[in-house]
Amino acid sequence: MSDAASFNGDVKVDGVVSGKNAIGGDAASIQGLGTGGDAGVFAFKYDKANFGDTDRAIQIWNSSANVFKTFIVEHPLDEAKYIVHATLEGPEGAVYYRGTSQLCEGKATISLPPYFEAFTRKEQRTIILTNIDGFDRIAIKSIDGEKIKDGKFVVVSDNPQSSQQFDWEVKAVRADGPQLQAEPNKQDLQVGGFGPYRFEIKQ
């Protein structure tokens, strides 16, 4: 860039380094040699306004990773490698609970965590069942018209003697916030954070 200053050697600043990078909102940014042009820029910011004086206020974002929300951990079998996974995403603030159970005389009652009813919405709850070592037909038996009532659900078989083992998974939408708007207009949303780790700033 024509207006950029160039230095050979170390640079010491007695004061504050600030920036106007659009990444994260007025964040300072650094680009190193071999980082691949603009895609190699990373930005850093101390976001006290949203996080206070906490570790979470220190935010660093590499623009070259602006696709997935990832986390990196040590490889449990190979010291020369990492494990890189990405988060699961969806158009809702969802939670899941899962486990394994078994019918006794054709029936099983599954109890979810005590906070389940207060923590999740009654709408859009789903349950998945998967047989293990058997093919007995199993299904959810509704209770007063609800799949899950008072934090419990009932699995039954058309075989009254069934001892079928099964895996189960419950998904539900959190009740402690508004419904997620998956496609908001940019003009209606003030965004904070960096890259894929961005969030809505409430007015």
C-alpha angles and dihedrals in degrees: 000000000000095000095048121113117227126207133184111211134007122342121212121192122196097199140023127328109213135169147195100219112145088221105104092350119291093351124162114247138200131197121194133197114279094017094121106255120281091347088066097059118115124194131207132195141168101224102195092153093068103025106026121217095331137117089256089066090070105086129178124180131184110206091207088069096053096128113067134025099239139180126199126209136170115279108249094214106029120047091196093061142061130214110235117192132170129219123255112248135197142157094267141057094250135172130195138207125189142175148141126264142161136225120244112203090344099311142082132177116208120203117206123205113299091247094053098101094047094043100049140050119250090226123082097016112154134189128200122196126194123187121230121206095343147056105225110143110250132181144168114266110212120229114216088339094309127111090211122028128176090354094303138100132191127224119198139177131212085233105080090202096050120137093178115164117218146170118234136195129190123196124189140164118250116252098204096085144029122285111278115254103217098192110032122168112256091233090059097052132069108203128204134179131045134298112309090357094072128134141183116267109216116227 
